[in-house]
Amino acid sequence: MKLVRYGPRGQEKPGLIDPDGVLRDLSRHLYDTDALALSEESLDRFKRIDTNVLSEVEGPQRLGVPLRRVGKCVCIGLNYSDHAAETGSKIPTEPIIFLKANSALCGPTDPIIIPPGSVKTDWEVELAVIIGRKARHVGEDEALDYVAGYTIVNDVSEREYQIERGGQWTKGKSSDNFGPIGPWLVTRDEIPDPQNLDLWLDVNGQRMQTGNTATMIFNLRQIISYVSRFMTLYPCDVISTGTPPGVGLGKKPPRFLKPGDVVTLGVQGLGEQRQECVAWSRET
């Protein structure tokens, strides 16, 4: 099942994508896609709905963040060895954890806003895990039982802010619209093996990133278990699990985003995103 939220920013309604790829309105059955909606009981109930009785949503629709309110966005850094190598970093011996501010999250086709004075805004396609129930000190063998579904995150990063300005990575990861997420939440049952998914990202139609989740340094079970030792995970928390090689920082010479660039990206079975880069203004 593919759950979405559609409509103008701040006015999104819950919906789903039916087996024929048609957007259907789910608002008669669901107030919004929140923590209660991610329980196994709720997801099972939605799966039993005859999608043909749901109203078809007409016309092109903006898709928003597929969750009403993300609790926290936890990110894993340098989780592909070839990505670590291209950035000149050592392969981590334990997962690197940082947080992306929730104010950075946006829909999958909302623009990437280049911050004032930015010179090194970069791209990162990532598989993201959406937590479905409270997880605290969970074992690796049971870790995937806490997953409600999967989605895509573009972990947009300002490398000067991240690397050259001191302190933690968070300030290089949290500008407005630095976290396109979606297009939808794909429930766990539709992705039988999340450790064998292709990822890709293009800039202006040129392939930049190609990878597969099989090459992660730390797999999803390890990541969820590890993170749950240091913080309690709750329904609607998102874990973005790292990016494969091909980021702008690793190009020779480095290449970064500028207004007018178009970024498209996808993960096998999880759909695609598209963002146009725009300069910051008080109206964006």
C-alpha positions in Angstrom: 0.0 0.0 0.0 1.2 3.5 -0.9 0.0 6.3 1.4 0.3 9.9 0.4 -0.7 13.4 1.5 -1.8 15.7 -1.2 -2.8 19.4 -1.6 -1.4 22.8 -0.9 1.3 23.1 1.8 -0.3 23.1 5.2 -3.6 21.9 3.8 -2.7 18.3 2.8 -5.3 15.5 2.8 -4.6 11.8 3.2 -4.8 9.6 0.2 -3.5 6.4 -1.3 -2.2 5.2 -4.7 -4.4 2.4 -5.9 -3.0 -0.7 -7.9 -3.5 1.2 -11.2 -1.5 4.2 -10.0 -4.6 6.4 -9.4 -4.6 8.8 -6.5 -7.6 8.1 -4.2 -9.0 10.2 -1.4 -8.7 8.5 2.0 -10.1 11.3 4.2 -13.4 9.5 4.9 -11.5 6.7 6.6 -8.5 8.6 8.0 -8.2 12.1 9.6 -4.5 12.2 8.6 -1.4 10.0 8.3 -0.2 10.3 11.8 1.2 8.0 14.5 -2.2 6.3 15.0 -2.5 5.6 11.3 0.9 3.7 11.4 -0.2 1.1 13.9 -0.4 -2.4 12.5 -4.1 -2.5 13.2 -4.7 0.7 11.2 -2.6 -0.3 8.3 -4.4 -3.7 8.1 -7.7 -1.9 8.1 -6.7 0.4 5.2 -5.5 -2.6 3.2 -9.0 -4.2 3.4 -10.6 -1.1 1.9 -11.9 -1.6 -1.6 -10.1 1.2 -3.3 -12.8 1.4 -6.0 -15.1 2.9 -3.5 -12.7 5.7 -2.7 -13.1 9.0 -4.7 -10.6 9.5 -7.4 -8.7 12.7 -7.1 -8.7 14.6 -10.3 -6.0 16.8 -11.8 -2.3 17.2 -11.0 -1.8 17.3 -7.3 1.1 18.5 -5.2 2.3 15.7 -2.9 3.4 16.7 0.6 5.5 15.0 3.3 3.7 11.6 3.5 3.4 12.0 7.3 1.3 14.7 9.1 4.0 15.4 11.6 7.4 13.8 11.6 8.6 13.2 15.1 12.3 13.5 14.3 14.4 12.9 11.3 17.5 10.9 12.2 20.2 10.6 9.5 23.1 8.2 9.1 26.3 9.6 7.7 28.9 7.9 5.5 27.0 4.6 5.3 28.4 3.5 1.9 32.1 2.8 1.8 32.5 4.2 -1.7 30.8 7.4 -0.7 33.1 7.7 2.3 36.1 7.2 0.0 34.9 9.9 -2.5 34.7 12.4 0.4 38.1 11.5 1.8 36.5 10.2 5.0 37.4 7.1 7.0 35.0 4.2 7.0 33.1 4.5 10.3 33.3 1.7 12.8 29.9 2.6 14.2 27.0 4.4 12.6 27.4 8.2 12.4 24.1 9.8 13.7 23.0 13.3 13.1 19.6 15.1 13.0 18.0 17.0 10.3 15.7 19.8 11.6 12.0 19.0 10.9 11.6 22.5 9.4 13.8 21.4 6.5 11.2 18.7 5.4 9.1 19.3 2.4 7.2 17.5 -0.4 9.0 15.5 -3.1 8.4 18.1 -5.8 8.8 21.2 -3.7 11.8 23.3 -4.8 15.3 23.1 -3.3 15.9 26.5 -1.8 19.6 27.6 -2.1 20.3 29.5 1.1 21.7 33.1 1.0 25.5 32.9 0.4 25.5 29.2 -0.2 28.3 28.0 -2.5 28.2 24.2 -1.9 24.7 23.0 -1.9 24.8 19.2 -2.6 22.5 16.3 -3.3 22.1 12.9 -1.6 19.5 10.2 -2.6 18.6 8.0 0.4 16.4 5.2 1.4 14.4 6.2 4.5 12.7 4.0 7.2 9.4 5.2 8.8 9.0 3.9 12.3 5.6 2.4 13.1 5.8 1.7 16.9 7.8 2.7 19.9 11.3 1.2 19.7 13.8 1.3 22.6 16.8 -0.9 22.9 15.6 -3.3 20.3 17.6 -6.2 19.0 18.8 -6.5 15.4 16.7 -9.7 14.9 13.5 -7.8 15.7 14.4 -4.4 14.3 12.4 -4.5 11.1 9.2 -5.4 13.0 9.2 -1.7 14.1 9.1 -0.4 10.6 5.7 0.9 9.2 7.2 1.5 5.7 9.8 3.1 3.5 10.2 6.3 1.5 12.8 8.4 -0.2 14.7 11.4 1.3 16.9 13.8 -0.7 19.4 14.7 2.1 20.3 18.1 0.6 23.5 19.3 2.3 25.4 22.6 2.3 29.0 21.3 2.5 30.6 24.6 3.6 28.1 24.9 6.5 28.6 21.2 7.3 32.4 20.9 7.1 34.0 24.2 7.1 32.0 26.2 9.7 32.8 24.2 12.8 30.5 22.2 15.1 28.0 19.5 14.2 26.7 18.5 10.7 23.1 19.5 11.5 23.5 23.1 10.4 24.6 22.0 7.0 21.6 19.7 6.7 18.7 21.8 7.9 18.0 24.8 5.7 14.5 25.2 4.5 13.5 22.6 2.0 16.7 20.6 2.5 14.6 17.4 3.2 12.3 16.5 0.3 10.6 13.3 1.4 8.2 11.0 -0.4 6.4 10.7 -2.8 4.7 8.2 -0.6 5.0 5.8 2.3 5.2 2.3 1.0 4.2 -0.2 3.6 6.7 -2.8 4.8 4.9 -5.7 3.2 5.5 -4.3 -0.3 9.3 -4.2 0.1 10.3 -7.8 1.0 14.0 -7.1 0.8 15.0 -3.5 1.6 18.7 -4.5 1.4 18.5 -5.0 -2.4 17.1 -1.7 -3.8 18.6 0.4 -6.5 19.1 4.1 -5.9 19.8 6.8 -8.5 19.9 10.6 -8.9 20.3 12.9 -11.9 21.1 16.6 -12.1 19.8 18.3 -15.3 19.3 14.8 -16.8 22.9 13.7 -16.1 23.3 10.6 -13.9 25.2 11.5 -10.8 24.5 8.7 -8.3 23.9 5.0 -8.8 23.9 2.5 -6.0 22.2 -0.3 -4.2 21.3 -0.7 -0.6 23.1 -4.1 -0.5 26.4 -2.1 -0.3 25.5 -0.3 3.0 28.2 -0.5 5.7 25.4 -0.9 8.3 22.2 -2.5 7.2 18.7 -1.5 8.3 18.5 -3.9 11.2 21.8 -2.7 12.6 20.8 0.9 12.1 17.4 0.7 13.8 18.8 -1.3 16.7 21.8 1.0 17.1 19.8 4.2 17.0 17.3 2.8 19.5 20.1 2.5 22.1 20.7 6.2 22.2 17.1 7.6 21.7 13.6 6.2 21.8 12.1 5.9 18.4 8.4 6.7 18.0 5.8 6.3 15.3 6.3 8.9 12.6 10.1 9.1 13.3 12.1 8.9 10.1 15.6 7.4 9.7 17.4 8.3 6.5 20.0 5.6 6.0 22.9 7.2 4.0 23.7 7.8 0.3 25.7 6.0 -2.3 28.6 7.6 -4.2 28.2 10.4 -6.7 27.6 13.5 -4.6 28.8 16.8 -5.8 31.5 17.1 -3.1 33.1 13.9 -4.5 33.2 15.1 -8.2 36.6 16.2 -9.7 36.3 19.1 -9.7 33.4 19.3 -7.1 30.0 20.3 -8.5 27.3 22.0 -6.6 23.7 23.0 -7.2 22.7 26.5 -8.4 19.3 28.1 -9.2 17.7 26.6 -12.3 19.2 23.1 -11.8 16.7 20.2 -11.8 17.3 17.2 -9.5 15.4 13.9 -10.1 15.9 10.8 -8.0 14.4 7.5 -7.1 14.6 4.3 -5.2 13.4 1.0 -6.6 9.8 0.3 -5.6 9.4 3.7 -3.8 8.8 6.1 -6.6 10.6 9.2 -7.8 11.2 12.8 -6.8 11.8 16.0 -8.8 13.0 19.3 -7.5 13.9 22.6 -9.2 16.6 24.6 -7.4 15.6 28.2 -6.7 17.4 31.1 -4.9 16.3 32.0 -1.4 14.0 35.0 -1.0 11.6 36.1 1.7 8.8 34.7 -0.4 10.2 31.2 -0.8 
